[in-house]
Amino acid sequence: METERGIERGSYIWGRSVNNTRIERLWYDVTHGFGHKWELFFVELEVNNGLNPSIPAHIWLLHHLFLRCINEDAQEWAQAWNSHNLQIRGERTRSPRDIFLFSMVHDGPRGLERFVDAPNEDVDDPSTHGIDWDVVDDPTLMRHHLMQNPQEWEERNPFAPGVEDLSDVPCEAPNSPFSTEQIVYLDHELAAVVDLMSRSMHVRQLVWKEVFRICNSFYQ
């Protein structure tokens, strides 16, 4: 995000997710809204349908087939979430969209192009900065957090309030193993036998099986 939008614009939240447990509430909703469905789907492909996540060509194939579908689910979920009512302590229930629009009227328009540096803030313990202790005290949210980030709690003092290290998650897109002509042929053959626009996870599993067969034919 910093490479794309520039540094010191607030485009990326540094630190481990335990240091931003406010987002843990949203991440919990994302997982239960549509993320868990895709997790189960990929596990099924790996266990029963030949997917090997350690092979870059397989990861490229997942991107080619399903990245658009995941983005569609994410956009639909975001639109629904932005319209749902939030319970806000001491205030009336309001949707995220309502809060955003009212803030634009009350505080003035703002966006990436109008980003204002946050004031300097003295932090006594950086390892605990940004932690929402209400989330830490919520066993459901913390159980979800630990399932998604088990590495953060290994080989360290389990009673310490913060974390010792900052994480790094490289997200480099794999290169295509096929030529442009092969990709065109792949898409054409696939569209002839399965419904690529279907949102059924069963049909998407058939898409993977068929594309696996076509890809194998390239090497025969």
C-alpha positions as CSV (number, residue, x, y, z in Angstrom):
1,M,0.0,0.0,0.0
2,E,2.8,2.4,0.7
3,T,4.5,1.6,-2.6
4,E,1.2,2.2,-4.4
5,R,-0.1,5.3,-2.5
6,G,3.0,6.8,-0.9
7,I,4.5,6.7,2.6
8,E,3.2,8.5,5.7
9,R,-0.4,8.5,4.4
10,G,-1.9,6.0,6.8
11,S,-2.4,3.5,3.9
12,Y,-1.0,0.5,5.9
13,I,-1.5,-0.4,9.6
14,W,1.9,-1.5,10.9
15,G,2.3,-4.1,13.6
16,R,0.6,-7.4,14.3
17,S,-3.1,-7.7,14.4
18,V,-3.2,-8.0,18.2
19,N,-2.0,-4.4,18.2
20,N,-5.0,-3.4,16.2
21,T,-7.7,-5.5,17.8
22,R,-10.4,-3.1,16.7
23,I,-10.0,-4.6,13.2
24,E,-10.4,-8.0,14.8
25,R,-14.1,-7.3,15.2
26,L,-14.3,-6.6,11.5
27,W,-12.1,-9.5,10.5
28,Y,-14.3,-11.8,12.5
29,D,-17.3,-10.6,10.6
30,V,-15.5,-11.0,7.2
31,T,-14.5,-14.6,8.1
32,H,-18.0,-15.6,9.0
33,G,-19.6,-13.6,6.2
34,F,-17.7,-15.2,3.3
35,G,-14.1,-16.0,4.1
36,H,-14.8,-19.3,5.9
37,K,-16.6,-20.5,2.8
38,W,-13.6,-20.0,0.6
39,E,-11.3,-21.5,3.3
40,L,-13.3,-24.7,3.2
41,F,-13.4,-24.7,-0.6
42,F,-9.6,-24.5,-0.8
43,V,-9.1,-27.2,1.8
44,E,-11.4,-29.4,-0.2
45,L,-9.4,-28.8,-3.4
46,E,-6.2,-29.6,-1.5
47,V,-7.5,-32.8,0.2
48,N,-9.4,-34.3,-2.7
49,N,-8.8,-32.5,-5.9
50,G,-5.0,-32.2,-6.5
51,L,-4.3,-28.7,-5.3
52,N,-0.8,-28.3,-3.9
53,P,-0.4,-24.8,-2.4
54,S,3.4,-25.1,-2.4
55,I,3.5,-25.2,-6.3
56,P,3.4,-21.6,-7.7
57,A,1.6,-22.8,-10.8
58,H,-1.3,-24.0,-8.7
59,I,-1.5,-20.7,-6.9
60,W,-1.5,-18.9,-10.2
61,L,-4.4,-21.1,-11.4
62,L,-6.4,-20.3,-8.2
63,H,-5.8,-16.6,-8.9
64,H,-6.9,-17.0,-12.6
65,L,-10.0,-18.9,-11.8
66,F,-11.3,-17.5,-8.5
67,L,-9.8,-14.1,-7.6
68,R,-12.5,-12.3,-9.4
69,C,-15.1,-14.4,-7.6
70,I,-13.6,-13.7,-4.2
71,N,-13.5,-9.9,-5.0
72,E,-17.2,-10.1,-5.9
73,D,-18.0,-11.7,-2.6
74,A,-15.9,-9.1,-0.8
75,Q,-17.6,-6.2,-2.5
76,E,-21.1,-7.6,-1.9
77,W,-20.3,-8.2,1.8
78,A,-18.8,-4.7,2.2
79,Q,-21.9,-3.1,0.8
80,A,-24.1,-5.1,3.1
81,W,-21.9,-4.4,6.1
82,N,-21.8,-0.7,5.4
83,S,-25.6,-0.6,5.5
84,H,-26.1,-2.6,8.7
85,N,-26.8,-1.0,12.1
86,L,-24.0,-0.8,14.7
87,Q,-24.6,-0.8,18.4
88,I,-22.7,2.2,19.7
89,R,-22.4,2.7,23.4
90,G,-24.2,5.9,24.5
91,E,-25.5,6.7,21.0
92,R,-28.3,5.6,18.7
93,T,-27.8,2.7,16.3
94,R,-26.2,3.9,13.0
95,S,-24.7,2.2,9.9
96,P,-21.1,2.7,8.9
97,R,-22.2,4.5,5.8
98,D,-24.4,6.9,7.9
99,I,-21.5,7.6,10.3
100,F,-19.1,8.3,7.4
101,L,-21.5,10.7,5.6
102,F,-22.5,12.5,8.7
103,S,-18.8,12.9,9.6
104,M,-18.1,14.4,6.1
105,V,-20.9,17.0,6.7
106,H,-19.8,17.7,10.3
107,D,-16.0,17.6,9.9
108,G,-15.6,18.4,6.2
109,P,-14.7,16.3,3.2
110,R,-11.6,14.2,3.4
111,G,-9.9,11.3,1.7
112,L,-6.5,10.1,0.6
113,E,-5.7,13.3,-1.2
114,R,-6.6,15.3,1.9
115,F,-4.8,13.2,4.4
116,V,-3.6,15.1,7.5
117,D,-0.8,13.7,9.6
118,A,-1.9,12.5,13.0
119,P,-0.5,14.5,15.9
120,N,2.5,13.0,17.6
121,E,1.6,10.8,20.6
122,D,3.8,9.6,23.4
123,V,3.5,5.9,23.7
124,D,4.9,4.3,26.9
125,D,4.8,0.7,25.5
126,P,4.7,0.4,21.7
127,S,3.9,-3.3,22.1
128,T,0.6,-2.5,23.6
129,H,-0.3,0.6,21.6
130,G,-3.6,0.3,19.7
131,I,-4.9,-2.7,21.6
132,D,-8.7,-2.6,22.2
133,W,-8.9,-4.2,25.6
134,D,-12.6,-4.9,25.1
135,V,-11.6,-7.2,22.3
136,V,-8.9,-8.8,24.4
137,D,-11.5,-9.6,27.0
138,D,-13.9,-11.1,24.5
139,P,-13.2,-14.9,24.3
140,T,-15.0,-15.3,21.0
141,L,-13.0,-12.6,19.2
142,M,-9.7,-13.7,20.8
143,R,-10.3,-17.4,19.9
144,H,-10.8,-16.3,16.3
145,H,-7.6,-14.1,16.5
146,L,-5.5,-17.0,17.9
147,M,-6.8,-19.4,15.2
148,Q,-5.8,-16.9,12.5
149,N,-2.4,-15.8,14.1
150,P,-1.0,-18.8,16.1
151,Q,2.5,-17.7,15.5
152,E,2.1,-14.6,17.6
153,W,1.7,-16.6,20.8
154,E,4.5,-19.2,20.3
155,E,7.8,-19.3,22.2
156,R,7.2,-16.2,24.2
157,N,6.0,-15.2,27.7
158,P,2.2,-16.0,27.6
159,F,1.6,-13.4,30.3
160,A,3.2,-10.5,28.5
161,P,0.7,-7.8,27.4
162,G,2.3,-7.1,24.0
163,V,4.2,-8.8,21.2
164,E,7.9,-9.2,20.7
165,D,8.2,-9.1,16.9
166,L,6.5,-7.5,13.9
167,S,5.2,-9.8,11.2
168,D,6.0,-9.8,7.5
169,V,3.6,-11.4,5.0
170,P,5.0,-11.3,1.5
171,C,2.2,-11.4,-1.2
172,E,3.9,-11.8,-4.5
173,A,1.7,-12.9,-7.4
174,P,3.1,-16.0,-9.1
175,N,4.0,-15.9,-12.8
176,S,1.9,-17.7,-15.3
177,P,3.2,-21.1,-16.3
178,F,1.5,-20.9,-19.7
179,S,1.8,-18.8,-22.8
180,T,-0.9,-16.3,-23.8
181,E,-2.2,-18.7,-26.5
182,Q,-2.5,-21.5,-23.9
183,I,-4.4,-19.3,-21.5
184,V,-6.8,-18.3,-24.3
185,Y,-7.3,-22.0,-25.2
186,L,-7.7,-22.9,-21.5
187,D,-10.5,-20.3,-21.0
188,H,-12.2,-21.3,-24.2
189,E,-12.3,-25.0,-23.4
190,L,-13.3,-24.4,-19.9
191,A,-16.3,-22.2,-20.9
192,A,-17.5,-24.9,-23.2
193,V,-18.1,-27.4,-20.5
194,V,-18.8,-25.6,-17.2
195,D,-20.7,-22.4,-16.2
196,L,-17.9,-20.0,-15.2
197,M,-20.4,-17.5,-14.0
198,S,-22.1,-19.8,-11.5
199,R,-21.6,-18.9,-7.8
200,S,-22.2,-22.4,-6.6
201,M,-19.2,-23.8,-4.7
202,H,-20.0,-27.2,-6.1
203,V,-19.8,-25.9,-9.7
204,R,-16.6,-24.1,-8.9
205,Q,-15.1,-27.4,-7.7
206,L,-16.1,-28.8,-11.1
207,V,-14.3,-25.8,-12.7
208,W,-11.1,-26.8,-10.8
209,K,-11.3,-30.4,-11.8
210,E,-11.9,-29.6,-15.5
211,V,-9.1,-27.0,-15.6
212,F,-6.8,-29.5,-14.0
213,R,-7.5,-31.9,-16.8
214,I,-6.9,-29.3,-19.4
215,C,-3.6,-28.2,-17.9
216,N,-2.4,-31.8,-17.7
217,S,-3.1,-32.1,-21.4
218,F,-0.5,-29.3,-22.1
219,Y,2.2,-31.6,-20.8
220,Q,1.2,-34.8,-22.6
